[in-house]
Amino acid sequence: MSKEWDARDVNMVDDDVVIDVVERGEDGTQNEFDIPSDASEISDIVLVACSNGATAGKGGVLYRLSGGLVDGEEILPAHGSGASIATGNERLVEAHQLSFPEGEGIRVKPGGKITVKAEMVGEDTGEVAGAIGLAFRVPGGG
Amino acid sequence: MTRTMLVEGELTGEDTTVTLSTEGSVVSADRQVPGGASKIDRILVGLAASFDAHDNAVFYLRLSGRGIKGGEQIIPVAAAGGTAPQSGADPTSNGILVEIKDVDIPVRPGSSITFEGEMAAGDVGDATMVIDLVFA
């Protein structure tokens, strides 16, 4: 088996407001993830987000996946950020990879689409840039 | 079989991909998939941002070219965000090394891979990105 990787990004500006995750860098708006016609499951999810800390406070980020998932909506966290003042908060954070062994991934409907939405939760910490990567397990290999 | 392939370069500008092809003192790195390789097994990415602009952004790794059997692959690897320090105060330094495991991207031995890095969804100034592929 092999994997096909794709991603989307988003910029969040308000807490507790759900926003569509549909951009992909210079490619612009891509809307939903396309599930390959021969994919059986999501094997990996890569999660990352970072606040600019422009507002003192503490908060997190959620990603909601829905659509072409056999077992329904999945919700995942991506980020936590907190600071007592809104200055000097320069930070770089690593993406987190969530991996599933073959046969234990998130089951998908081949040829379908996956909708991803994000929201900043807790307190407003300024603006948050986030991205999510999905790897689909497909037949074939190297 | 040589198992690693490394490129690096500088990212500038929001939502702008940059082709990475240098390897330090080596101006044009060898980007041909080694003979005997069947897939990319792991990816290591080093990244540091200048924060010449105080905003937030995410960073992508893009792999394409004939050396990648399934077409372009895009993986987010990091995110950044920041505000200016108070007057007279020093900002903290930054830098990360992230590993993506069990990548399982099939490759074509002898064919080339195109590496691109991208800062997206915002602009934190410049960033240096180093990408290393580990083949199996």
Boltz contact constraints between the chains, C-beta under 6 A:
constraints:
  - contact:
      token1: [A, 2]
      token2: [B, 104]
      max_distance: 6.0
  - contact:
      token1: [A, 2]
      token2: [B, 106]
      max_distance: 6.0
  - contact:
      token1: [A, 3]
      token2: [B, 104]
      max_distance: 6.0
  - contact:
      token1: [A, 4]
      token2: [B, 70]
      max_distance: 6.0
  - contact:
      token1: [A, 5]
      token2: [B, 73]
      max_distance: 6.0
  - contact:
      token1: [A, 5]
      token2: [B, 75]
      max_distance: 6.0
  - contact:
      token1: [A, 6]
      token2: [B, 74]
      max_distance: 6.0
  - contact:
      token1: [A, 7]
      token2: [B, 74]
      max_distance: 6.0
  - contact:
      token1: [A, 7]
      token2: [B, 76]
      max_distance: 6.0
  - contact:
      token1: [A, 9]
      token2: [B, 58]
      max_distance: 6.0
  - contact:
      token1: [A, 9]
      token2: [B, 120]
      max_distance: 6.0
  - contact:
      token1: [A, 9]
      token2: [B, 121]
      max_distance: 6.0
  - contact:
      token1: [A, 11]
      token2: [B, 121]
      max_distance: 6.0
  - contact:
      token1: [A, 25]
      token2: [B, 15]
      max_distance: 6.0
  - contact:
      token1: [A, 25]
      token2: [B, 60]
      max_distance: 6.0
  - contact:
      token1: [A, 25]
      token2: [B, 118]
      max_distance: 6.0
  - contact:
      token1: [A, 25]
      token2: [B, 120]
      max_distance: 6.0
  - contact:
      token1: [A, 26]
      token2: [B, 15]
      max_distance: 6.0
  - contact:
      token1: [A, 26]
      token2: [B, 16]
      max_distance: 6.0
  - contact:
      token1: [A, 26]
      token2: [B, 17]
      max_distance: 6.0
  - contact:
      token1: [A, 46]
      token2: [B, 76]
      max_distance: 6.0
  - contact:
      token1: [A, 48]
      token2: [B, 76]
      max_distance: 6.0
  - contact:
      token1: [A, 48]
      token2: [B, 79]
      max_distance: 6.0
  - contact:
      token1: [A, 49]
      token2: [B, 79]
      max_distance: 6.0
  - contact:
      token1: [A, 50]
      token2: [B, 56]
      max_distance: 6.0
  - contact:
      token1: [A, 50]
      token2: [B, 79]
      max_distance: 6.0
  - contact:
      token1: [A, 50]
      token2: [B, 80]
      max_distance: 6.0
  - contact:
      token1: [A, 50]
      token2: [B, 81]
      max_distance: 6.0
  - contact:
      token1: [A, 51]
      token2: [B, 81]
      max_distance: 6.0
  - contact:
      token1: [A, 52]
      token2: [B, 56]
      max_distance: 6.0
  - contact:
      token1: [A, 52]
      token2: [B, 81]
      max_distance: 6.0
  - contact:
      token1: [A, 52]
      token2: [B, 82]
      max_distance: 6.0
  - contact:
      token1: [A, 52]
      token2: [B, 83]
      max_distance: 6.0
  - contact:
      token1: [A, 53]
      token2: [B, 83]
      max_distance: 6.0
  - contact:
      token1: [A, 54]
      token2: [B, 83]
      max_distance: 6.0
  - contact:
      token1: [A, 86]
      token2: [B, 83]
      max_distance: 6.0
  - contact:
      token1: [A, 87]
      token2: [B, 83]
      max_distance: 6.0
  - contact:
      token1: [A, 87]
      token2: [B, 85]
      max_distance: 6.0
  - contact:
      token1: [A, 87]
      token2: [B, 86]
      max_distance: 6.0
  - contact:
      token1: [A, 88]
      token2: [B, 85]
      max_distance: 6.0
  - contact:
      token1: [A, 88]
      token2: [B, 89]
      max_distance: 6.0
  - contact:
      token1: [A, 88]
      token2: [B, 91]
      max_distance: 6.0
  - contact:
      token1: [A, 89]
      token2: [B, 82]
      max_distance: 6.0
  - contact:
      token1: [A, 89]
      token2: [B, 83]
      max_distance: 6.0
  - contact:
      token1: [A, 90]
      token2: [B, 51]
      max_distance: 6.0
  - contact:
      token1: [A, 90]
      token2: [B, 82]
      max_distance: 6.0
  - contact:
      token1: [A, 90]
      token2: [B, 91]
      max_distance: 6.0
  - contact:
      token1: [A, 92]
      token2: [B, 49]
      max_distance: 6.0
  - contact:
      token1: [A, 92]
      token2: [B, 80]
      max_distance: 6.0
  - contact:
      token1: [A, 92]
      token2: [B, 94]
      max_distance: 6.0
  - contact:
      token1: [A, 92]
      token2: [B, 96]
      max_distance: 6.0
  - contact:
      token1: [A, 93]
      token2: [B, 79]
      max_distance: 6.0
  - contact:
      token1: [A, 94]
      token2: [B, 78]
      max_distance: 6.0
  - contact:
      token1: [A, 94]
      token2: [B, 96]
      max_distance: 6.0
  - contact:
      token1: [A, 94]
      token2: [B, 98]
      max_distance: 6.0
  - contact:
      token1: [A, 95]
      token2: [B, 76]
      max_distance: 6.0
  - contact:
      token1: [A, 95]
      token2: [B, 77]
      max_distance: 6.0
  - contact:
      token1: [A, 95]
      token2: [B, 78]
      max_distance: 6.0
  - contact:
      token1: [A, 95]
      token2: [B, 98]
      max_distance: 6.0
  - contact:
      token1: [A, 97]
      token2: [B, 100]
      max_distance: 6.0
  - contact:
      token1: [A, 99]
      token2: [B, 102]
      max_distance: 6.0
  - contact:
      token1: [A, 127]
      token2: [B, 56]
      max_distance: 6.0
  - contact:
      token1: [A, 129]
      token2: [B, 56]
      max_distance: 6.0
  - contact:
      token1: [A, 129]
      token2: [B, 57]
      max_distance: 6.0
  - contact:
      token1: [A, 129]
      token2: [B, 58]
      max_distance: 6.0
  - contact:
      token1: [A, 129]
      token2: [B, 79]
      max_distance: 6.0
  - contact:
      token1: [A, 129]
      token2: [B, 121]
      max_distance: 6.0
  - contact:
      token1: [A, 129]
      token2: [B, 122]
      max_distance: 6.0
  - contact:
      token1: [A, 131]
      token2: [B, 58]
      max_distance: 6.0
  - contact:
      token1: [A, 131]
      token2: [B, 76]
      max_distance: 6.0
  - contact:
      token1: [A, 133]
      token2: [B, 75]
      max_distance: 6.0
  - contact:
      token1: [A, 133]
      token2: [B, 76]
      max_distance: 6.0
  - contact:
      token1: [A, 141]
      token2: [B, 106]
      max_distance: 6.0
  - contact:
      token1: [A, 142]
      token2: [B, 38]
      max_distance: 6.0
  - contact:
      token1: [A, 142]
      token2: [B, 39]
      max_distance: 6.0
  - contact:
      token1: [A, 142]
      token2: [B, 106]
      max_distance: 6.0
